[in-house]
Amino acid sequence: MLDQTQAQEIFDKIRKYASVEEIEVIFSSTDYSLTRFANNTIHQNVSELNESASIRVAFDGKTARASTNRFDDESLKRAVQAAETMAKVQESDPDHLPMAQAAEGKSSGGDVPSRWFGSTAAITPADRADAVGRIVAVAKKNKLVTAGIYSSSSFAETIINSNGLAANHRQTSAEVSITMLADDSSGWQKANSPDVANLDPVRLGEIAAEKAARSRKPQELPPGKYTVILEPAAVLDVVGFMFWDFGGLAILDQRSFLNNRIGTKLFGDNITIIDDVAHPLQSNAPFDGEGVRRARVPLVENGVIKRLVYARSTAEKMRKSEYADKVGEIAATGHGFPLPNEMGEMPSNIVFITPGGEQTVEQMISGTERGILITRLWYIREVDPYQKILTGMTRDGTFVVENGQVKAGIRNFRFNQSLIEMLSHVEAMGKPVRASGEESFDMVVPAMKVSGFNFTEVTKF
């Protein structure tokens, strides 16, 4: 994998091949391996090592990017020439900014903990196969069939530009996703971490197996509004649909549900959300697609929408816009995507801050007279982007709760639910944990007990 010294040497070559002054290169190195299993047996093992250089040039208010995964002289020359050729045919952008300065890539406190673990980088196919074997043993013990994946990866990223900015990050990741299947029921669990020591594949398999076993012969409940207990994965996958709207460009484009709502109370008093790349349970690089250092940003405080995140150019546009006095503090926060792009920025290191008095899922269940326990949600889509009404389905472990106890598995529901209303009716929360789902990116979120969750249809499985 490319280290920072090697990246700098290649950058120096690229700079010699360019006919323009401003150059930025994003170097990425990924070593990714995946073991996939189904029907209680491994059926796929793949591994990929890829290194690439994404080269951006800028001049006269124009910018373009070209990439290569070959670092010989001729390949680098062609990539630089391709970027310059594409830039020449662009329209000049009056809002175009010079590339970020070195100072913009430096930390101003809140250093990110190391996310590189040698034990994770050293995971072998045999290690993954051994873990899968133990997961399969859990399935067989419970007379179930299991399917899923165990992946491991190492990643390094370096951004260097001609203004002296140089930012580097590397991290590892291990991920396990398990589905346990019976004839008429299923259970699921998923987790990942930069540190493989934080994963317990057998325990995840046991929880998934328990859910599959407990939900056999599911009952059918009528649709309607219920109190629900959402496990962290279910919370993550539904709330993830609102965070694209916290970018400054979404406000400027009038495509955010936060238009005319910043500074207003939109959620319940107990909802506080920050974006914090330095949080010990988070991952990701501490800089954005231009190498600008990510700031800790308070997004929601006691239900009030506080701030947005900004790429450098979006912050400049916002200051000149008609919305400047309506959006709170405006400053580049290090949340932009690599340029050029049409999406601007978004917060991607979401952390929910609970107000104290956290409850375990078991305590939420024991305090519920009648409700629904939900393991995960899937196939989620927006129905009304401004009211943030979402539709989707429950899956892989849905249960009825009666008189403080889980009574039985039930057939899955389709829901139509306003995310705004949901976060205004949170009765209890658990301790925030690093959670993984299928519909959104990883976050640090709690389990939630929510009243009045709207189910519109019942499925036949």
C-alpha positions in Angstrom: 0.0 0.0 0.0 1.2 3.5 -0.8 2.6 5.4 2.2 2.8 9.2 2.4 6.4 9.3 1.2 5.6 7.3 -1.9 2.6 9.4 -2.6 4.7 12.6 -2.4 7.2 11.1 -4.8 4.5 10.3 -7.4 2.9 13.8 -6.9 6.2 15.4 -7.7 6.3 13.5 -10.9 2.7 14.5 -11.8 3.5 18.1 -11.1 6.3 18.0 -13.7 4.0 16.6 -16.3 1.3 19.4 -15.9 1.1 22.6 -17.8 -0.9 24.3 -15.1 0.0 25.6 -11.6 -2.8 24.2 -9.5 -2.8 20.4 -9.1 -4.4 18.1 -6.5 -4.0 14.4 -6.3 -6.0 11.9 -4.1 -4.0 8.7 -3.6 -6.1 5.7 -2.5 -4.9 2.2 -1.6 -7.3 -0.5 -0.7 -6.6 -4.1 0.3 -10.1 -5.8 0.6 -11.0 -9.4 1.2 -14.4 -11.1 1.5 -15.6 -14.5 2.5 -19.2 -15.2 1.6 -21.3 -18.1 2.9 -24.8 -19.5 2.3 -26.6 -22.7 3.0 -24.2 -23.3 5.8 -21.1 -23.4 3.6 -18.5 -21.0 2.2 -19.1 -20.4 -1.5 -16.9 -17.5 -2.3 -13.6 -16.0 -1.2 -12.2 -13.0 -3.0 -9.4 -10.5 -2.5 -8.6 -7.3 -4.3 -5.7 -4.9 -4.0 -6.0 -1.6 -5.8 -4.0 1.6 -5.8 -5.1 4.7 -7.7 -4.3 8.4 -8.2 -7.1 10.8 -8.9 -5.7 13.9 -10.5 -7.4 17.3 -10.5 -6.2 20.4 -12.3 -7.6 23.9 -12.1 -7.1 27.1 -14.0 -9.1 30.1 -15.1 -12.1 29.1 -13.0 -12.2 25.6 -14.6 -11.4 22.3 -13.0 -11.5 18.6 -14.0 -10.3 15.3 -12.8 -8.9 12.1 -14.3 -7.7 8.9 -12.6 -5.3 6.1 -13.1 -4.2 3.0 -11.2 -0.9 2.7 -13.1 2.0 4.8 -11.8 4.5 4.4 -14.7 5.5 7.7 -16.3 3.5 7.3 -19.5 0.3 6.4 -17.5 0.7 9.4 -15.2 1.3 11.7 -18.2 -1.9 10.5 -19.9 -4.0 11.1 -16.8 -2.7 14.6 -16.4 -3.3 15.4 -20.1 -6.8 13.9 -19.8 -7.6 16.2 -16.8 -6.3 19.2 -18.6 -8.1 18.5 -21.8 -11.4 18.1 -19.9 -10.9 21.3 -18.0 -10.3 23.3 -21.1 -13.8 22.6 -22.5 -15.5 23.5 -19.2 -17.3 26.8 -18.7 -15.4 29.1 -16.3 -17.1 29.1 -12.8 -17.1 32.6 -11.2 -17.4 30.9 -7.8 -14.4 28.7 -8.3 -11.9 28.9 -5.4 -8.2 28.3 -5.3 -7.2 24.9 -3.9 -7.1 24.6 -0.2 -4.0 26.0 1.7 -1.8 23.8 3.9 -3.2 25.5 7.1 -6.7 24.3 6.2 -5.6 20.7 6.4 -4.1 21.0 9.9 -5.8 19.9 13.1 -7.0 22.6 15.5 -7.6 20.1 18.3 -9.6 17.0 18.8 -7.2 14.7 17.2 -8.6 11.5 15.7 -7.5 8.3 17.4 -5.6 5.7 15.4 -7.9 3.6 13.3 -5.3 1.2 12.0 -4.9 -2.1 13.8 -2.3 -4.6 12.8 -4.4 -7.5 14.0 -7.2 -6.5 11.6 -4.7 -6.0 8.7 -3.3 -9.4 9.4 -6.7 -11.3 9.0 -6.2 -14.2 6.7 -8.7 -16.3 4.6 -8.2 -19.1 7.2 -9.2 -16.7 10.0 -12.4 -15.8 8.2 -13.1 -19.4 7.4 -12.7 -20.4 11.0 -15.1 -17.7 12.1 -17.6 -18.8 9.5 -17.3 -22.4 10.7 -18.2 -21.3 14.2 -21.2 -19.3 12.9 -22.3 -22.4 10.9 -22.0 -24.5 14.1 -24.4 -22.1 15.8 -26.9 -22.5 12.9 -26.7 -26.3 12.9 -27.1 -26.4 16.7 -30.4 -24.5 16.3 -31.5 -26.4 13.2 -31.2 -23.3 11.0 -29.5 -22.3 7.8 -27.1 -19.3 7.7 -25.9 -16.9 5.1 -23.7 -13.8 5.2 -20.3 -12.3 4.8 -17.1 -11.8 6.7 -14.9 -9.1 5.2 -11.6 -7.4 6.2 -9.8 -4.5 4.7 -7.0 -2.0 5.0 -7.3 1.5 3.4 -4.9 4.4 3.0 -5.7 7.8 1.6 -3.4 10.8 0.9 -4.3 14.2 -0.5 -1.6 16.4 -1.8 -2.0 19.7 -3.6 0.2 22.4 -5.2 -0.6 24.8 -2.4 1.4 22.8 0.1 -1.5 20.8 1.6 -0.7 17.2 2.5 -3.1 15.0 4.5 -2.9 11.3 5.2 -5.1 8.7 6.8 -5.1 5.0 7.1 -7.5 2.6 8.7 -8.5 -1.0 8.9 -12.0 -2.6 9.1 -13.5 -6.0 9.8 -17.2 -6.7 9.2 -19.5 -9.5 9.8 -23.1 -9.8 8.6 -25.2 -12.9 9.5 -28.7 -14.0 8.6 -30.2 -17.1 10.2 -33.1 -18.7 8.3 -35.8 -21.1 9.4 -38.8 -22.2 7.3 -41.0 -19.3 8.1 -38.7 -16.9 10.1 -35.3 -15.3 10.1 -32.9 -13.4 12.3 -30.1 -11.0 11.5 -27.1 -9.2 13.0 -24.3 -7.1 11.6 -21.3 -5.3 13.1 -18.0 -3.8 11.9 -15.0 -2.1 13.6 -11.5 -0.9 12.7 -10.4 -3.3 15.5 -11.3 -6.9 14.9 -11.1 -7.5 18.7 -14.4 -5.6 18.9 -16.2 -8.3 16.8 -17.6 -11.5 18.2 -18.9 -13.5 15.3 -20.2 -16.3 17.4 -22.2 -14.0 19.7 -23.7 -12.2 16.6 -24.6 -15.6 15.2 -26.3 -16.6 18.5 -28.4 -13.4 18.6 -29.4 -13.9 15.0 -30.3 -17.6 15.7 -32.3 -16.6 18.8 -34.3 -14.1 16.7 -35.0 -16.7 14.0 -36.1 -19.3 16.6 -38.3 -16.9 18.6 -40.1 -15.6 15.5 -41.2 -19.0 14.1 -44.8 -19.4 13.2 -45.3 -15.6 13.1 -48.7 -14.2 14.1 -50.5 -11.6 12.0 -51.3 -8.2 13.6 -53.4 -5.6 11.9 -51.7 -2.4 10.6 -52.0 0.8 12.6 -50.1 3.0 15.0 -48.0 1.2 17.6 -45.3 1.9 20.1 -42.1 0.5 18.7 -38.8 -0.4 20.1 -36.2 0.1 17.4 -32.8 -1.6 17.8 -29.8 0.5 16.8 -29.6 -0.9 13.3 -33.2 0.0 12.7 -32.7 3.6 14.0 -29.6 4.0 11.8 -31.3 3.0 8.6 -34.3 5.3 9.0 -32.6 8.4 10.4 -29.9 8.1 7.7 -32.3 9.5 5.1 -32.1 13.0 6.6 -28.4 13.8 6.7 -27.9 14.7 3.0 -30.2 17.6 3.9 -27.7 19.0 6.4 -25.4 20.2 3.7 -25.2 23.8 2.7 -25.6 23.2 -1.0 -28.9 21.3 -0.3 -30.2 24.5 1.2 -29.0 26.6 -1.7 -30.6 24.2 -4.2 -33.9 24.2 -2.2 -33.9 20.4 -1.9 -33.5 20.1 1.9 -36.3 19.5 4.4 -34.4 22.1 6.5 -35.2 25.0 4.3 -36.9 27.7 6.5 -36.4 25.4 9.5 -32.8 26.1 10.7 -33.0 27.6 14.2 -36.4 26.1 14.8 -37.4 23.3 17.1 -38.2 20.3 14.8 -37.7 17.3 17.1 -38.2 16.4 20.7 -36.2 17.9 23.6 -34.2 14.6 23.9 -32.7 14.7 20.4 -29.2 16.0 20.2 -27.0 15.1 17.2 -23.4 16.0 16.3 -21.0 15.2 13.5 -17.7 14.2 15.1 -15.0 12.4 13.3 -12.9 12.2 16.4 -15.5 10.2 18.4 -13.9 7.0 19.6 -16.6 4.9 18.0 -16.5 6.6 14.6 -14.3 5.8 11.6 -13.4 7.7 8.4 -10.6 10.1 7.5 -10.3 13.3 9.5 -10.3 15.4 6.3 -12.7 15.9 3.4 -12.3 15.5 -0.4 -10.2 18.7 -0.6 -8.0 17.7 2.4 -9.7 20.3 4.7 -9.8 19.1 8.3 -13.2 18.0 9.5 -14.7 20.1 12.4 -17.0 18.9 15.1 -20.4 20.3 14.2 -23.5 20.5 16.4 -26.4 19.6 14.0 -29.3 19.3 16.4 -29.5 20.5 20.0 -32.4 19.5 22.2 -34.6 19.2 19.1 -33.5 22.5 17.6 -31.7 22.5 14.2 -28.5 24.3 14.9 -26.0 24.2 12.0 -25.2 22.8 8.6 -21.9 21.4 7.2 -20.1 23.1 4.4 -17.5 22.5 1.7 -15.3 25.6 1.1 -17.0 26.8 -2.0 -20.5 26.2 -0.5 -19.7 28.4 2.5 -18.6 31.2 0.1 -21.8 30.9 -1.9 -24.0 30.8 1.3 -22.4 34.0 2.6 -23.5 35.8 -0.6 -26.9 34.2 -0.8 -30.4 35.4 0.3 -30.2 32.6 3.0 -27.1 33.9 4.8 -29.0 35.4 7.7 -31.3 32.3 8.1 -28.9 29.4 8.4 -26.8 30.1 11.5 -23.0 30.0 11.5 -21.4 29.7 8.1 -18.0 28.3 7.8 -16.1 25.6 5.9 -16.4 22.5 8.1 -14.4 19.9 6.1 -17.3 17.9 4.8 -17.0 18.4 1.1 -16.7 15.7 -1.5 -13.8 15.6 -4.1 -14.2 18.2 -6.7 -15.9 18.6 -9.2 -19.2 17.3 -7.9 -22.8 18.3 -7.8 -23.7 17.2 -4.3 -21.5 19.6 -2.2 -21.2 18.1 1.2 -22.9 16.1 4.0 -22.2 15.0 7.6 -21.0 11.4 7.6 -19.8 11.0 11.2 -23.1 11.1 13.0 -23.2 10.7 16.8 -26.4 10.9 18.9 -25.9 12.4 22.3 -28.4 11.0 24.9 -29.6 13.1 27.7 -29.0 10.5 30.5 -31.2 7.9 32.0 -30.5 5.5 29.1 -32.5 2.3 29.1 -31.5 -1.1 27.7 -33.7 -2.7 25.1 -34.8 -5.1 27.8 -35.9 -2.2 30.0 -37.8 -0.7 27.2 -39.6 -4.0 26.6 -40.4 -4.4 30.3 -42.0 -0.9 30.4 -44.2 -1.5 27.3 -47.7 -2.7 27.7 -48.2 -3.4 24.0 -45.8 -2.7 21.2 -43.5 -4.0 18.4 -39.8 -4.9 18.7 -38.0 -4.3 15.4 -34.5 -5.7 14.6 -34.0 -3.9 11.3 -35.7 -2.0 8.5 -35.1 -2.3 4.7 -36.3 -1.2 1.3 -36.7 2.3 2.6 -37.7 5.1 0.2 -38.8 8.7 0.5 -42.5 9.5 0.0 -42.4 13.2 0.9 -38.9 14.8 1.0 -40.0 17.9 2.9 -41.9 16.2 5.6 -39.4 13.4 5.5 -42.1 10.7 5.2 -40.5 7.4 4.5 -41.8 4.0 3.5 -40.1 0.7 4.1 -40.5 -2.7 5.7 -39.5 -4.6 8.9 -37.3 -7.6 8.5 -35.4 -10.5 10.2 -36.9 -10.4 13.6 -40.2 -8.5 14.3 -42.0 -9.3 17.6 -45.1 -8.3 19.5 -44.5 -7.1 23.0 -47.3 -7.5 25.6 -47.3 -6.7 29.3 -43.6 -6.1 29.3 -42.6 -9.3 27.5 -41.8 -10.4 24.0 -44.7 -12.7 23.3 -44.2 -13.9 19.7 -42.8 -13.3 16.3 -45.2 -11.5 13.9 -45.5 -11.0 10.1 -43.6 -8.1 8.8 -45.1 -4.7 8.3 -44.8 -1.9 5.8 -44.6 1.5 7.3 -45.3 5.1 6.2 -43.7 7.3 8.8 -42.6 11.0 9.1 -39.1 11.1 10.4 -39.9 14.4 11.9 -42.8 13.0 13.9 -40.8 9.9 14.9 -38.0 12.0 16.4 -40.7 14.1 18.2 -42.1 11.0 19.9 -39.1 9.3 21.4 -40.0 8.0 24.8 -36.7 6.4 25.7 -33.2 5.8 24.4 -30.4 3.4 25.0 -26.7 4.0 25.2 -25.4 5.1 21.7 -23.4 2.4 20.0 -21.6 1.9 16.7 -24.3 0.5 14.5 -24.3 -1.0 11.0 -27.3 -1.5 8.7 -28.0 -1.9 5.0 -29.7 1.3 4.0 -27.4 3.9 5.4 -23.8 4.5 6.6 -22.5 3.5 10.0 -23.4 5.8 12.9 -23.2 6.0 16.7 -26.9 5.7 17.6 -29.0 4.4 20.5 -31.9 2.1 20.5 -35.2 4.0 20.6 -38.7 3.5 22.0 -41.1 5.6 19.9 -44.8 6.0 20.2 -47.3 6.2 17.4 -45.2 4.6 14.7 -47.4 4.1 11.6 -47.7 0.7 10.0 -49.9 0.7 6.8 -49.8 -2.9 5.6 -49.0 -6.4 6.8 -46.9 -8.8 4.6 -47.4 -12.5 4.2 -44.0 -13.5 5.5 
